Amino acid sequence: MSNGIFDLEIVGMGVFGLSIAWECSKRGARVSVVDHQHYQRSSSYGLVGALTPHVPEPWEAKKQFQFDSLLMAEDWWKEVYFTSDIYPHYCRCGRLQPIMDEKGYELAKLRSDEAQNNWKRQAEWKIVRAVDCAGWKPKSPIGWLIADNLSARINPRMAIKSLRKALINNNVPLMILNGQEETRCEYRVLATGTAGLTSLSNELGLPLVAHEKGQAMLIDYDASDQPIITGGGINLVPQPNGLTAVGSTTERYFTNPYKTDYRLNELYSKAIELVPEVANSRIVEKWAHDRPRSVTRAPVLGAHPTRKNTFLANGGFKIGFGLAPKIAEVMAELILNGNNLIPHKFSPENAISEAVSQKAKADK
């Protein structure tokens, strides 16, 4: 049994847990981070690292929250890097997406106009000619692409290592728990991903978690600091080590969340269809994991519905790294200052309400 006394214990060493710990420690809280498994087993310890915005219409609180977080990201990760001396390979490299037909072109024009209104000139979403784009680019049947300069990439594994080292350098202990071992603390944050959502679902008897698996890969294609390419539900994300991450599948039905299979080959085929020049590359690493998706598809942030002085930070799903800086900020503000700046859509109450509704439909 640990004899340490901390103001705040974070349970979970994924990007949400480590980011909240980092923000709270910077604000002077005494923090510890614990987990029941090695950090490399977290779904955050993946390959892809695409920090990309939702489409800029229709606009709502979730998109504003993500937009704010993406704008924060460069300075936020820079501070982590300066403290840790481990480079997370963050780069606001932008993104290209193919426009497939005239209907898609008209929709892209609408979204370009809405981006000017909603992004307030802090970033661009525009239509460009494919022939005017240097470097690699996706295939477009009509010769037009969507380009945004808000999207960024990060190396998830280096980012996790950078956060861990920054916390250690800030005298925050990181511990793997054995059995029921825990620290004494005033407050606790449960940032335990799919396991945490499943546990809460079982406690409340509600379907708060929607299990989903993703598979991804690294290929030996060097796109240097070229933009992310998105299309057909996948991302090709250049990494600084001469490799490109490709991800990911979306699987609601599976038997083993950690095993790759034929769907990864299908993903590779889609990547080649999107960017034909990667056809001669080799797969150098494969990855599969379940991803923490809540019943609302949004993160679940806020006070635990049944436990005193306990908070939830789960459900990053596919956009956890993109949301992490802003989530760290609002969770620190809630825990340390009592100020709730979390959108209602992200609240446990909203997730519970949606789960009650889905359960009622299923019971009919």
Phi, psi and omega in degrees: 000129179287143178260004182291145176241121184232149175294324189216129174246127176260124177257113180125126182251028169278187186294326178293310182300312182293322181293318178295319178299318180298313182295317181292322180293324177296331182272006173099000179287148171274117190235144166231152177237127182230160175203161177263000179218163179295144185299334181288352177268358179288151175294341177292338185274060185255207188239332200280298175072036176269118178255086189238144182279156167293163176300147188279014172207149350290149185273139177203179191298322181297319181289324177296318180298313180296318179301313179300319181293319179294325177291328180287336198301316186300309180292324182295312180289331177297319178295320176300315180298315181297328180280326186264332188063022173243119187282121180278359179061039173287138175206125175278080191268350182080181184209147174240138177227138180283144170261124193268333183201180184295324177297318177295327179295315180296321178294320179297323177298316178300315182291328176296318177295318180293327177296323178298323180285313190271332179269351170052044176063013176273349176197165183238144169230110187220166178262132181227157174283136179301323183292341180272357182263117176282158179080199184282157183201157178279158174289135174229122181300333182251004172082015180238147180230157168263131177237128171236148180251019175266329183298146180219166174233156177216156173268108188304320184290319178290328178294318177296317179295323179294316177298316180300313182293322177299319178294316178300317179292341174266015178063034174263119180286139176243122189226140170268125183276146174242124180064231184262013182300135177204162176269160171273133184208159177282321184225154181222140174244125177263105179241062193250021170060220183301319180299320179292318177295322178294317179299317179293322176301315180294321181296319184265350183067035183228150181278075182275346183243140174240102186295133178214139181251146173231143174239144181212174182208163167249135175241155184271057175247125184264106176252009177049232181258035175289164181290160169297145173242127181237137176180146179062027178082009180232161177238138167250117190240107178298135176247156188284358183260021180082011180242165175230130177274141178232123180194165350217170177286162176231107189234117177270339182236120182199162179254319181237111184289348187249010183246133175275156182208201186300337181294335177291323176295323177295322178297318179297319178297320177296322179296318179293322177296323181285316181227090187304332185291349177275004187299330183268006180278161179251149172281123182252343175205144178240152183213143174213144180195154168282150184238141187286091179254125178275171181297335180264356187070357178258159174299156176247108187231134175138193182293138177296136185291342183232350185244130181289141176057029180234140184233155179249142172212083185227168169089035178295333178053239184267351190238026184299316181292324179292327181272343191305314181300316181287321177298318178301319181295310185288328178290320177297320180295320179292311186290314188272331185240354180074014180264117182266102180253015185277130176302143180304326182299337181266358188282153173302325180298320179292319178297318179296318179300317179293321179295319177300316180297316180293322178295321179297319178295319181292330182279347181291000000 
